[in-house]
Amino acid sequence: MVNQFTINLGFYMLMPYLAAHLSGTLGLAGWLVGLILGVRNFSQQGMFLVGGTLADRFGYKPLIIAGCVLRTAGFTALGLVDSLPALLAASAATGLAGALFNPAVRAYLAADAGERRVEAFALFNVFYQAGILLGPLVGMVLTGIDFRVTCLTAAAVFAVLSVVQIRALPPRRADDARDAARESVLSQWRDVVANRPFLLFSAAMIGSYVLSFQVYLALPLEVRRLGGQGEAGAAAVALLFAVSGLSTILGQTKVTAWCKARMAPGQALAWGLFAMGVAFLPLLLVTAVPEPEGGVGRWLLAAVPPALSALLLALGTMIAYPFEMDTIVRLSGERLVATHYGLYNTICGVGITLGNLLTGAALDAARAAGMSALPWCALLTLGLACAAALYGLHRTGRLAAVPAPRARTAAA
């Protein structure tokens, strides 16, 4: 829990301000800034499967530590270098670091929690969101001094975390680690890719990540469109993030306990996606209201409906996330868990990229055609479709635990 809080604290302390540093302080062209940031995302999403496979083979602790050490080096370099090749290498290192420790952290937690995985992942999300909420605030103060101070502080956070993990984190390996070590990597990947219920579940859950990411894309853009680029708009955006983070920190464990007592995991997942789809209904309804020219009325229109949408998105995530993480373990048959997490992250990461491209295109098309309801209709439909898909998987028994396949021998 502390590991993930600190990872998010260090990451979000730096990353929201990196683009401004690259374009402003270093004076790089926009396409170069996009390239550097894209390399980080590509190296993380593309290597999740490798990171998960390594964690299943060599244990979770070494991969967690390796990721923290690599991110220490990457963040240090981002603060000290200014040449394009060095910036690309540093950005790739920070992405690879995430690919190494993310599947390992989740597999470690799943193994350590045993039958209490749902409750453990609910608490995990509280620490996760606390890091996201606090990181940008610390980064804003440090960046006000100098961005290099932010980079070196974030690197120091990961360096301290690395030492703490080396000294205090108990070793943990998958129960099937020895069997996994005797198999070839390709045969393991074939087993994971052949897990049809897992792949169907992964595809159905892509929508949850596309929808939840709109807290960082569509909602702030809508707030800025109505509230402007000044202090009033900034306050409305801050309200958006505060509602999203604080509601999760205060409500996650209570929501999970309520859902677990009343719903099967598949039902909770479907209801979570339903809530995430309905989250865009306030924005859709507002499109039928005339926009005030200015004053308090316009600010309220810019702040309240997006904040309500952020709250409903957070509620949907609170409902679904613990059951989502538990379902991955069950569908893996509790075998090659980190590898399943790695592939799952890659699938959802690709989905987020495509979803954001389509959302951005829908926002542009809506403004050009004067059809402001278009993006909100599309996001609402996506949420309802994914909820229906998850409910269908639940009703047909595809979200039930699957028997673990027998490990192949080295000779085979």
VOKE-137319 format. One record per residue (C-alpha): x, y negated, z; chain. Coordinates in steps of 0.05 Angstrom, whole numbers, plus 32768, in hexadecimal, padded with zeros to 4 digits. Each point is the difference from the previous one (the first is absolute). Layout:
BEGIN
<atom px="X" py="Y" pz="Z" mol="A"/>
...
END
This chain:
BEGIN
<atom px="8000" py="8000" pz="8000" mol="A"/>
<atom px="8037" py="7FCF" pz="8014" mol="A"/>
<atom px="8027" py="8015" pz="7FC2" mol="A"/>
<atom px="7FC7" py="7FED" pz="7FD1" mol="A"/>
<atom px="7FF1" py="7FBF" pz="8024" mol="A"/>
<atom px="8049" py="7FEB" pz="7FFB" mol="A"/>
<atom px="8005" py="8016" pz="7FB7" mol="A"/>
<atom px="7FC4" py="7FD4" pz="7FEE" mol="A"/>
<atom px="8018" py="7FC7" pz="802C" mol="A"/>
<atom px="8043" py="7FFE" pz="7FDC" mol="A"/>
<atom px="7FE3" py="800B" pz="7FBB" mol="A"/>
<atom px="7FC8" py="7FCB" pz="8004" mol="A"/>
<atom px="8030" py="7FD0" pz="8021" mol="A"/>
<atom px="8025" py="7FFC" pz="7FBF" mol="A"/>
<atom px="7FD9" py="8017" pz="7FC3" mol="A"/>
<atom px="7FC9" py="7FCA" pz="7FFE" mol="A"/>
<atom px="8036" py="7FCB" pz="7FF9" mol="A"/>
<atom px="802F" py="8024" pz="7FD0" mol="A"/>
<atom px="7FE0" py="7FE8" pz="7FC0" mol="A"/>
<atom px="8005" py="7FB7" pz="8016" mol="A"/>
<atom px="8049" py="800A" pz="8011" mol="A"/>
<atom px="8010" py="801F" pz="7FBD" mol="A"/>
<atom px="7FDB" py="7FCC" pz="7FD7" mol="A"/>
<atom px="800F" py="7FC4" pz="802C" mol="A"/>
<atom px="8043" py="8007" pz="8023" mol="A"/>
<atom px="8021" py="802B" pz="7FCB" mol="A"/>
<atom px="7FDA" py="7FE0" pz="7FC6" mol="A"/>
<atom px="7FF1" py="8041" pz="7FDC" mol="A"/>
<atom px="7FCD" py="8002" pz="7FC7" mol="A"/>
<atom px="7FBC" py="801C" pz="800F" mol="A"/>
<atom px="800B" py="803F" pz="7FD7" mol="A"/>
<atom px="8040" py="800E" pz="8027" mol="A"/>
<atom px="7FDB" py="7FF8" pz="8042" mol="A"/>
<atom px="7FCC" py="8031" pz="7FE7" mol="A"/>
<atom px="8036" py="8030" pz="7FEA" mol="A"/>
<atom px="8023" py="8000" pz="8044" mol="A"/>
<atom px="7FBF" py="800A" pz="8026" mol="A"/>
<atom px="7FE9" py="8034" pz="7FCD" mol="A"/>
<atom px="8040" py="8028" pz="800A" mol="A"/>
<atom px="7FF3" py="8004" pz="804A" mol="A"/>
<atom px="7FB9" py="8019" pz="7FF5" mol="A"/>
<atom px="8015" py="8031" pz="7FC9" mol="A"/>
<atom px="803A" py="801E" pz="8029" mol="A"/>
<atom px="7FD1" py="800B" pz="803B" mol="A"/>
<atom px="7FC4" py="801C" pz="7FDB" mol="A"/>
<atom px="802A" py="8029" pz="7FD1" mol="A"/>
<atom px="8029" py="8021" pz="8037" mol="A"/>
<atom px="7FCB" py="8011" pz="8033" mol="A"/>
<atom px="7FFC" py="8047" pz="7FE8" mol="A"/>
<atom px="804C" py="8008" pz="8006" mol="A"/>
<atom px="7FFF" py="7FE2" pz="8045" mol="A"/>
<atom px="7FC9" py="802F" pz="8017" mol="A"/>
<atom px="8024" py="803C" pz="7FE3" mol="A"/>
<atom px="8041" py="7FEF" pz="8023" mol="A"/>
<atom px="7FDA" py="7FF7" pz="8042" mol="A"/>
<atom px="7FE2" py="8046" pz="7FFA" mol="A"/>
<atom px="8044" py="801E" pz="7FF2" mol="A"/>
<atom px="802D" py="7FDB" pz="8030" mol="A"/>
<atom px="7FD2" py="7FE9" pz="8037" mol="A"/>
<atom px="7FD9" py="7FC0" pz="800C" mol="A"/>
<atom px="8031" py="7FDC" pz="802E" mol="A"/>
<atom px="803B" py="7FFC" pz="7FCF" mol="A"/>
<atom px="7FD3" py="7FE2" pz="7FCA" mol="A"/>
<atom px="7FE2" py="7FCD" pz="802F" mol="A"/>
<atom px="8046" py="7FEA" pz="8016" mol="A"/>
<atom px="801B" py="8000" pz="7FB9" mol="A"/>
<atom px="7FC6" py="7FD3" pz="7FE9" mol="A"/>
<atom px="800C" py="7FCF" pz="803A" mol="A"/>
<atom px="804B" py="7FFD" pz="7FF2" mol="A"/>
<atom px="7FF5" py="7FF5" pz="7FB5" mol="A"/>
<atom px="7FCE" py="7FC9" pz="800D" mol="A"/>
<atom px="8031" py="7FDF" pz="802F" mol="A"/>
<atom px="8033" py="7FFE" pz="7FC7" mol="A"/>
<atom px="7FCC" py="7FE8" pz="7FCD" mol="A"/>
<atom px="7FE6" py="7FC7" pz="802B" mol="A"/>
<atom px="8046" py="7FEA" pz="8011" mol="A"/>
<atom px="8012" py="7FFE" pz="7FB6" mol="A"/>
<atom px="7FC1" py="7FD8" pz="7FEE" mol="A"/>
<atom px="8017" py="7FCA" pz="8030" mol="A"/>
<atom px="8049" py="7FFD" pz="7FE9" mol="A"/>
<atom px="8002" py="800D" pz="7FB5" mol="A"/>
<atom px="7FE8" py="7FD4" pz="7FC6" mol="A"/>
<atom px="8014" py="8025" pz="7FC1" mol="A"/>
<atom px="7FCA" py="8025" pz="7FDA" mol="A"/>
<atom px="8021" py="8046" pz="8001" mol="A"/>
<atom px="800B" py="7FFB" pz="804B" mol="A"/>
<atom px="7FB8" py="7FE8" pz="800C" mol="A"/>
<atom px="7FE5" py="8039" pz="7FD6" mol="A"/>
<atom px="802A" py="8032" pz="8027" mol="A"/>
<atom px="7FEA" py="7FE3" pz="8043" mol="A"/>
<atom px="7FB7" py="8000" pz="7FEB" mol="A"/>
<atom px="8005" py="8049" pz="7FE8" mol="A"/>
<atom px="8020" py="8013" pz="8043" mol="A"/>
<atom px="7FC7" py="7FE2" pz="8028" mol="A"/>
<atom px="7FCD" py="8026" pz="7FD6" mol="A"/>
<atom px="8026" py="8042" pz="8005" mol="A"/>
<atom px="8004" py="7FF7" pz="804B" mol="A"/>
<atom px="7FB4" py="7FFF" pz="8003" mol="A"/>
<atom px="7FFC" py="803F" pz="7FD5" mol="A"/>
<atom px="802E" py="8023" pz="8031" mol="A"/>
<atom px="7FDF" py="7FF0" pz="8043" mol="A"/>
<atom px="7FB6" py="7FF7" pz="7FEE" mol="A"/>
<atom px="7FEE" py="804A" pz="7FF2" mol="A"/>
<atom px="802F" py="8016" pz="8038" mol="A"/>
<atom px="7FDF" py="7FD2" pz="8034" mol="A"/>
<atom px="7FBA" py="8019" pz="7FEF" mol="A"/>
<atom px="8014" py="8049" pz="7FFE" mol="A"/>
<atom px="8025" py="7FF8" pz="8042" mol="A"/>
<atom px="7FC2" py="7FE1" pz="8020" mol="A"/>
<atom px="7FD3" py="8037" pz="7FE3" mol="A"/>
<atom px="802D" py="8037" pz="801B" mol="A"/>
<atom px="8008" py="7FE0" pz="8044" mol="A"/>
<atom px="7FB6" py="7FF1" pz="800A" mol="A"/>
<atom px="7FE8" py="8046" pz="7FF1" mol="A"/>
<atom px="7FB4" py="8005" pz="8007" mol="A"/>
<atom px="7FFB" py="7FB6" pz="8013" mol="A"/>
<atom px="8017" py="7FE7" pz="7FBC" mol="A"/>
<atom px="7FC3" py="7FD4" pz="7FF4" mol="A"/>
<atom px="8009" py="7FDB" pz="8042" mol="A"/>
<atom px="804B" py="7FFA" pz="7FF4" mol="A"/>
<atom px="7FF7" py="7FE1" pz="7FBC" mol="A"/>
<atom px="7FCC" py="7FD0" pz="801B" mol="A"/>
<atom px="8033" py="7FE7" pz="8033" mol="A"/>
<atom px="8035" py="8000" pz="7FC9" mol="A"/>
<atom px="7FD5" py="7FD0" pz="7FD7" mol="A"/>
<atom px="7FFC" py="7FD1" pz="803C" mol="A"/>
<atom px="804C" py="7FFB" pz="8004" mol="A"/>
<atom px="8004" py="7FFC" pz="7FB4" mol="A"/>
<atom px="7FD0" py="7FC5" pz="7FFC" mol="A"/>
<atom px="8021" py="7FDD" pz="803B" mol="A"/>
<atom px="8042" py="8000" pz="7FDA" mol="A"/>
<atom px="7FDE" py="7FE4" pz="7FC2" mol="A"/>
<atom px="7FDF" py="7FC9" pz="8029" mol="A"/>
<atom px="803D" py="7FEB" pz="8028" mol="A"/>
<atom px="8035" py="8007" pz="7FCA" mol="A"/>
<atom px="7FEC" py="7FC5" pz="7FD3" mol="A"/>
<atom px="7FF9" py="7FD2" pz="803D" mol="A"/>
<atom px="8048" py="800F" pz="8017" mol="A"/>
<atom px="8018" py="7FFA" pz="7FB8" mol="A"/>
<atom px="7FDF" py="7FBC" pz="7FF8" mol="A"/>
<atom px="8026" py="7FE5" pz="803C" mol="A"/>
<atom px="8043" py="801E" pz="7FE9" mol="A"/>
<atom px="7FF7" py="7FEB" pz="7FB7" mol="A"/>
<atom px="7FF4" py="7FB9" pz="8019" mol="A"/>
<atom px="8049" py="8003" pz="8017" mol="A"/>
<atom px="801D" py="8025" pz="7FC5" mol="A"/>
<atom px="7FEB" py="803D" pz="7FD7" mol="A"/>
<atom px="8044" py="8020" pz="800D" mol="A"/>
<atom px="7FF0" py="7FFE" pz="804A" mol="A"/>
<atom px="7FBF" py="8025" pz="7FF1" mol="A"/>
<atom px="8025" py="8035" pz="7FD7" mol="A"/>
<atom px="8036" py="800B" pz="8035" mol="A"/>
<atom px="7FCD" py="8003" pz="8038" mol="A"/>
<atom px="7FD6" py="8033" pz="7FDB" mol="A"/>
<atom px="8040" py="8028" pz="7FF2" mol="A"/>
<atom px="8011" py="7FFD" pz="804A" mol="A"/>
<atom px="7FBB" py="8019" pz="8012" mol="A"/>
<atom px="800B" py="803D" pz="7FD4" mol="A"/>
<atom px="8047" py="800A" pz="801A" mol="A"/>
<atom px="7FE7" py="8001" pz="8048" mol="A"/>
<atom px="7FC7" py="802E" pz="7FEC" mol="A"/>
<atom px="8033" py="802F" pz="7FDF" mol="A"/>
<atom px="8028" py="8005" pz="8040" mol="A"/>
<atom px="7FC2" py="800B" pz="802A" mol="A"/>
<atom px="7FE8" py="8037" pz="7FD2" mol="A"/>
<atom px="8044" py="8022" pz="8001" mol="A"/>
<atom px="8002" py="8000" pz="804C" mol="A"/>
<atom px="7FB8" py="8009" pz="8014" mol="A"/>
<atom px="7FD7" py="8022" pz="7FCA" mol="A"/>
<atom px="7FFC" py="804B" pz="800C" mol="A"/>
<atom px="8011" py="802B" pz="7FC3" mol="A"/>
<atom px="7FC3" py="801C" pz="7FDD" mol="A"/>
<atom px="7FFD" py="802F" pz="7FC5" mol="A"/>
<atom px="7FC5" py="801E" pz="7FDC" mol="A"/>
<atom px="7FEC" py="8045" pz="8019" mol="A"/>
<atom px="800E" py="801B" pz="7FBA" mol="A"/>
<atom px="8042" py="7FDA" pz="7FF7" mol="A"/>
<atom px="802A" py="8040" pz="7FFB" mol="A"/>
<atom px="7FD2" py="801E" pz="7FCC" mol="A"/>
<atom px="7FFF" py="7FBF" pz="7FDA" mol="A"/>
<atom px="804C" py="7FFD" pz="7FFF" mol="A"/>
<atom px="8002" py="8045" pz="7FDD" mol="A"/>
<atom px="7FD2" py="7FE8" pz="7FC8" mol="A"/>
<atom px="8015" py="7FD5" pz="7FC5" mol="A"/>
<atom px="7FE7" py="7FB9" pz="7FFF" mol="A"/>
<atom px="7FDC" py="800B" pz="7FBE" mol="A"/>
<atom px="7FDA" py="803B" pz="801B" mol="A"/>
<atom px="7FEA" py="7FD7" pz="803C" mol="A"/>
<atom px="7FE9" py="7FC8" pz="7FD2" mol="A"/>
<atom px="7FDA" py="8032" pz="7FD5" mol="A"/>
<atom px="7FDC" py="8019" pz="803F" mol="A"/>
<atom px="7FED" py="7FB9" pz="8014" mol="A"/>
<atom px="7FE9" py="7FEC" pz="7FBA" mol="A"/>
<atom px="7FD8" py="8041" pz="7FFB" mol="A"/>
<atom px="7FD9" py="7FED" pz="803F" mol="A"/>
<atom px="7FC1" py="7FEA" pz="7FDC" mol="A"/>
<atom px="7FD7" py="7FEA" pz="803D" mol="A"/>
<atom px="803A" py="7FD4" pz="8016" mol="A"/>
<atom px="8006" py="7FE0" pz="7FBB" mol="A"/>
<atom px="7FB5" py="7FF3" pz="7FFC" mol="A"/>
<atom px="8002" py="7FE1" pz="8045" mol="A"/>
<atom px="803C" py="7FD4" pz="7FED" mol="A"/>
<atom px="7FDC" py="7FE8" pz="7FC1" mol="A"/>
<atom px="7FC1" py="7FEF" pz="8027" mol="A"/>
<atom px="8027" py="7FDA" pz="8035" mol="A"/>
<atom px="8023" py="7FD2" pz="7FCE" mol="A"/>
<atom px="7FC5" py="7FD2" pz="8004" mol="A"/>
<atom px="800A" py="7FF5" pz="804A" mol="A"/>
<atom px="8046" py="7FE4" pz="7FF4" mol="A"/>
<atom px="7FEA" py="7FD5" pz="7FC6" mol="A"/>
<atom px="7FC7" py="7FE3" pz="802A" mol="A"/>
<atom px="8028" py="7FF5" pz="803F" mol="A"/>
<atom px="8038" py="7FDD" pz="7FD8" mol="A"/>
<atom px="7FCF" py="7FCA" pz="7FEC" mol="A"/>
<atom px="800C" py="7FE0" pz="8044" mol="A"/>
<atom px="8043" py="7FEB" pz="7FE0" mol="A"/>
<atom px="7FE8" py="7FF3" pz="7FB9" mol="A"/>
<atom px="7FB7" py="7FF0" pz="7FEF" mol="A"/>
<atom px="7FEA" py="7FE4" pz="8043" mol="A"/>
<atom px="8039" py="7FCD" pz="8008" mol="A"/>
<atom px="7FF7" py="7FEB" pz="7FB7" mol="A"/>
<atom px="7FB6" py="7FF4" pz="800C" mol="A"/>
<atom px="800F" py="7FDA" pz="8040" mol="A"/>
<atom px="8033" py="7FD4" pz="7FDC" mol="A"/>
<atom px="7FD0" py="7FF5" pz="7FC6" mol="A"/>
<atom px="7FCA" py="7FE4" pz="802E" mol="A"/>
<atom px="802B" py="7FE4" pz="8039" mol="A"/>
<atom px="8039" py="7FE3" pz="7FD7" mol="A"/>
<atom px="804B" py="8005" pz="8009" mol="A"/>
<atom px="8005" py="7FD1" pz="803B" mol="A"/>
<atom px="7FFB" py="800B" pz="804B" mol="A"/>
<atom px="7FB6" py="8011" pz="7FFE" mol="A"/>
<atom px="800C" py="8038" pz="7FCE" mol="A"/>
<atom px="803C" py="8019" pz="8028" mol="A"/>
<atom px="7FD5" py="8002" pz="8040" mol="A"/>
<atom px="7FCB" py="8028" pz="7FDC" mol="A"/>
<atom px="8034" py="8032" pz="7FE7" mol="A"/>
<atom px="801D" py="8006" pz="8046" mol="A"/>
<atom px="7FBA" py="800E" pz="801A" mol="A"/>
<atom px="7FFA" py="8038" pz="7FCD" mol="A"/>
<atom px="803F" py="8024" pz="8018" mol="A"/>
<atom px="7FF0" py="7FF4" pz="804A" mol="A"/>
<atom px="7FBB" py="801F" pz="7FF9" mol="A"/>
<atom px="801D" py="803C" pz="7FDB" mol="A"/>
<atom px="8039" py="800E" pz="8030" mol="A"/>
<atom px="7FDF" py="7FEF" pz="8043" mol="A"/>
<atom px="7FC1" py="8028" pz="7FF2" mol="A"/>
<atom px="802A" py="803E" pz="7FF3" mol="A"/>
<atom px="802C" py="7FF6" pz="803D" mol="A"/>
<atom px="7FC3" py="7FF6" pz="802D" mol="A"/>
<atom px="7FD0" py="8032" pz="7FE1" mol="A"/>
<atom px="8025" py="803A" pz="7FDF" mol="A"/>
<atom px="8001" py="8032" pz="803A" mol="A"/>
<atom px="7FB7" py="7FF1" pz="8013" mol="A"/>
<atom px="7FE8" py="8008" pz="7FB8" mol="A"/>
<atom px="8027" py="8042" pz="7FF8" mol="A"/>
<atom px="7FE4" py="801D" pz="8041" mol="A"/>
<atom px="7FB9" py="7FED" pz="7FEB" mol="A"/>
<atom px="8008" py="801F" pz="7FBA" mol="A"/>
<atom px="8022" py="803F" pz="8019" mol="A"/>
<atom px="7FC7" py="800D" pz="8030" mol="A"/>
<atom px="7FCA" py="7FF9" pz="7FCB" mol="A"/>
<atom px="801D" py="8012" pz="7FBB" mol="A"/>
<atom px="8026" py="8035" pz="7FDB" mol="A"/>
<atom px="8041" py="7FE6" pz="7FE3" mol="A"/>
<atom px="7FE5" py="7FFF" pz="7FB9" mol="A"/>
<atom px="7FC3" py="7FD8" pz="8015" mol="A"/>
<atom px="802C" py="7FCD" pz="8024" mol="A"/>
<atom px="802B" py="7FF9" pz="7FC2" mol="A"/>
<atom px="7FC2" py="7FF4" pz="7FD4" mol="A"/>
<atom px="7FE4" py="7FCD" pz="8031" mol="A"/>
<atom px="8043" py="7FDD" pz="8004" mol="A"/>
<atom px="8003" py="7FF8" pz="7FB4" mol="A"/>
<atom px="7FB7" py="7FEA" pz="8000" mol="A"/>
<atom px="800F" py="7FC9" pz="8032" mol="A"/>
<atom px="803D" py="7FEA" pz="7FD7" mol="A"/>
<atom px="7FD5" py="7FFB" pz="7FC1" mol="A"/>
<atom px="7FC8" py="7FDA" pz="8024" mol="A"/>
<atom px="8036" py="7FD0" pz="801A" mol="A"/>
<atom px="7FFC" py="7FDB" pz="7FBE" mol="A"/>
<atom px="7FB4" py="7FF6" pz="8004" mol="A"/>
<atom px="8007" py="7FBD" pz="8027" mol="A"/>
<atom px="802B" py="7FE4" pz="7FC8" mol="A"/>
<atom px="7FD0" py="801A" pz="7FCC" mol="A"/>
<atom px="7FC4" py="7FDF" pz="8023" mol="A"/>
<atom px="8025" py="7FBE" pz="8006" mol="A"/>
<atom px="8007" py="7FFC" pz="7FB4" mol="A"/>
<atom px="7FB5" py="7FF1" pz="7FFF" mol="A"/>
<atom px="8009" py="7FC4" pz="802E" mol="A"/>
<atom px="8013" py="7FBB" pz="7FE3" mol="A"/>
<atom px="8046" py="7FED" pz="8014" mol="A"/>
<atom px="8004" py="7FC0" pz="802A" mol="A"/>
<atom px="802B" py="7FCA" pz="7FE2" mol="A"/>
<atom px="802A" py="7FF9" pz="803F" mol="A"/>
<atom px="7FFF" py="7FF4" pz="804B" mol="A"/>
<atom px="7FF1" py="8032" pz="8037" mol="A"/>
<atom px="7FCE" py="8026" pz="7FD5" mol="A"/>
<atom px="8033" py="8011" pz="7FCC" mol="A"/>
<atom px="8033" py="8015" pz="8034" mol="A"/>
<atom px="7FCD" py="802D" pz="8021" mol="A"/>
<atom px="7FF0" py="801F" pz="7FBD" mol="A"/>
<atom px="804B" py="800C" pz="7FF5" mol="A"/>
<atom px="800C" py="801D" pz="8045" mol="A"/>
<atom px="7FC3" py="8025" pz="801A" mol="A"/>
<atom px="7FEC" py="8031" pz="7FC7" mol="A"/>
<atom px="8049" py="8016" pz="7FF3" mol="A"/>
<atom px="800B" py="8008" pz="804B" mol="A"/>
<atom px="7FC1" py="802B" pz="8005" mol="A"/>
<atom px="8019" py="8029" pz="7FC5" mol="A"/>
<atom px="8044" py="8009" pz="8023" mol="A"/>
<atom px="7FDC" py="8017" pz="803F" mol="A"/>
<atom px="7FD8" py="8034" pz="7FDA" mol="A"/>
<atom px="803E" py="8018" pz="7FDC" mol="A"/>
<atom px="8023" py="8007" pz="8043" mol="A"/>
<atom px="7FC4" py="8027" pz="801B" mol="A"/>
<atom px="8000" py="802F" pz="7FC4" mol="A"/>
<atom px="804A" py="800C" pz="8009" mol="A"/>
<atom px="7FF7" py="800C" pz="804A" mol="A"/>
<atom px="7FCB" py="8034" pz="7FF1" mol="A"/>
<atom px="8027" py="8024" pz="7FC9" mol="A"/>
<atom px="804A" py="7FFB" pz="800F" mol="A"/>
<atom px="8008" py="8031" pz="803B" mol="A"/>
<atom px="7FD6" py="8035" pz="7FDC" mol="A"/>
<atom px="8025" py="7FF2" pz="7FBF" mol="A"/>
<atom px="8043" py="8010" pz="8020" mol="A"/>
<atom px="7FE5" py="803D" pz="8023" mol="A"/>
<atom px="7FDF" py="801A" pz="7FC0" mol="A"/>
<atom px="8043" py="7FFE" pz="7FDB" mol="A"/>
<atom px="801E" py="802E" pz="8035" mol="A"/>
<atom px="7FC4" py="8030" pz="7FFD" mol="A"/>
<atom px="8000" py="8002" pz="7FB4" mol="A"/>
<atom px="804B" py="800F" pz="8001" mol="A"/>
<atom px="7FF1" py="803F" pz="8029" mol="A"/>
<atom px="8032" py="7FE0" pz="8031" mol="A"/>
<atom px="8038" py="8012" pz="7FD0" mol="A"/>
<atom px="802E" py="7FCE" pz="7FDD" mol="A"/>
<atom px="7FDA" py="7FC9" pz="8024" mol="A"/>
<atom px="8033" py="7FC9" pz="7FF2" mol="A"/>
<atom px="8002" py="8014" pz="7FB6" mol="A"/>
<atom px="7FB4" py="7FFA" pz="7FFD" mol="A"/>
<atom px="8004" py="7FBC" pz="8021" mol="A"/>
<atom px="8035" py="7FEB" pz="7FCF" mol="A"/>
<atom px="7FD8" py="8014" pz="7FC3" mol="A"/>
<atom px="7FC1" py="7FE1" pz="801E" mol="A"/>
<atom px="8025" py="7FBD" pz="800A" mol="A"/>
<atom px="8019" py="8002" pz="7FB8" mol="A"/>
<atom px="7FBA" py="800E" pz="7FE3" mol="A"/>
<atom px="7FE1" py="7FC8" pz="8029" mol="A"/>
<atom px="8039" py="7FD1" pz="7FF1" mol="A"/>
<atom px="7FF6" py="8009" pz="7FB5" mol="A"/>
<atom px="7FB6" py="7FF6" pz="800B" mol="A"/>
<atom px="800C" py="7FBF" pz="8026" mol="A"/>
<atom px="802B" py="7FE5" pz="7FC8" mol="A"/>
<atom px="7FCC" py="8010" pz="7FCA" mol="A"/>
<atom px="7FC7" py="7FE9" pz="802D" mol="A"/>
<atom px="8022" py="7FBD" pz="800D" mol="A"/>
<atom px="800C" py="7FF5" pz="7FB6" mol="A"/>
<atom px="7FB7" py="800E" pz="7FF1" mol="A"/>
<atom px="7FE9" py="7FD4" pz="803A" mol="A"/>
<atom px="802C" py="7FC7" pz="7FE9" mol="A"/>
<atom px="7FE5" py="8008" pz="7FB9" mol="A"/>
<atom px="7FB8" py="8000" pz="801B" mol="A"/>
<atom px="800D" py="7FC0" pz="8028" mol="A"/>
<atom px="801C" py="7FDE" pz="7FC2" mol="A"/>
<atom px="7FC7" py="8018" pz="7FD4" mol="A"/>
<atom px="7FCD" py="7FEA" pz="8033" mol="A"/>
<atom px="801B" py="7FBA" pz="8002" mol="A"/>
<atom px="8007" py="7FFA" pz="7FB5" mol="A"/>
<atom px="7FB9" py="8019" pz="7FF3" mol="A"/>
<atom px="7FE0" py="7FDE" pz="803B" mol="A"/>
<atom px="7FEB" py="8044" pz="801D" mol="A"/>
<atom px="8018" py="7FF8" pz="8047" mol="A"/>
<atom px="7FDB" py="803F" pz="8017" mol="A"/>
<atom px="8028" py="802F" pz="7FD1" mol="A"/>
<atom px="803B" py="8012" pz="802D" mol="A"/>
<atom px="7FD5" py="800A" pz="803E" mol="A"/>
<atom px="7FD0" py="802D" pz="7FD9" mol="A"/>
<atom px="803B" py="8029" pz="7FE8" mol="A"/>
<atom px="801E" py="8008" pz="8045" mol="A"/>
<atom px="7FBC" py="8011" pz="801F" mol="A"/>
<atom px="7FF5" py="8034" pz="7FCA" mol="A"/>
<atom px="8046" py="801E" pz="800C" mol="A"/>
<atom px="7FF2" py="8007" pz="804A" mol="A"/>
<atom px="7FBD" py="8021" pz="7FF6" mol="A"/>
<atom px="801C" py="802F" pz="7FCB" mol="A"/>
<atom px="803A" py="8017" pz="802D" mol="A"/>
<atom px="7FD0" py="8009" pz="803A" mol="A"/>
<atom px="7FD4" py="802C" pz="7FD5" mol="A"/>
<atom px="803D" py="8028" pz="7FE9" mol="A"/>
<atom px="8017" py="800C" pz="8047" mol="A"/>
<atom px="7FBA" py="8014" pz="8016" mol="A"/>
<atom px="7FFD" py="8031" pz="7FC6" mol="A"/>
<atom px="8043" py="801E" pz="8014" mol="A"/>
<atom px="7FE7" py="8007" pz="8047" mol="A"/>
<atom px="7FBE" py="8020" pz="7FEC" mol="A"/>
<atom px="8023" py="8033" pz="7FD3" mol="A"/>
<atom px="8031" py="8013" pz="8037" mol="A"/>
<atom px="803E" py="7FE7" pz="7FDB" mol="A"/>
<atom px="8016" py="7FD6" pz="803C" mol="A"/>
<atom px="8003" py="803D" pz="802E" mol="A"/>
<atom px="8044" py="801C" pz="8014" mol="A"/>
<atom px="8020" py="802D" pz="7FCD" mol="A"/>
<atom px="8029" py="803D" pz="8012" mol="A"/>
<atom px="804B" py="7FF4" pz="7FFB" mol="A"/>
<atom px="8020" py="8024" pz="7FC6" mol="A"/>
<atom px="8036" py="8032" pz="8010" mol="A"/>
<atom px="8045" py="7FE4" pz="7FF7" mol="A"/>
<atom px="8027" py="801D" pz="7FC6" mol="A"/>
<atom px="8040" py="8025" pz="8010" mol="A"/>
<atom px="8043" py="7FE7" pz="7FE6" mol="A"/>
<atom px="8003" py="803B" pz="7FD0" mol="A"/>
<atom px="7FBC" py="7FEF" pz="7FE4" mol="A"/>
END
